[in-house]
Amino acid sequence: MNMSYKHAWQLINSMNRQAGKPFIETQVGGTGGGTKLTKAGQKAIEQFWRIHERFKKFLSEEIRILEFSLFINIVIFK
């Protein structure tokens, strides 16, 4: 991702603070230590992908309208 470890953790901590519920939890220790995605984090990811798909459809329709408009301007007004 071309990002430092420190910067990635700063972004994760910022995201956790802003969300009100942590998306990522950490646990220090050998066995069982590490990070995990919380239920809130999983829901946020699922919502992101739903929004992403809707946005792609929106952009596709807007491009279609723009291309049609440009075509009409070229054919009718030239």
ABEGO torsion letter per residue (X at the ends): XGBBAAAAAAAAAAAAAAAGBBABBBBBEBBGBEBBBBAAAAAAAAAAAAAAAAAAAAAAAAAAAAAAAAAAAAAAAX
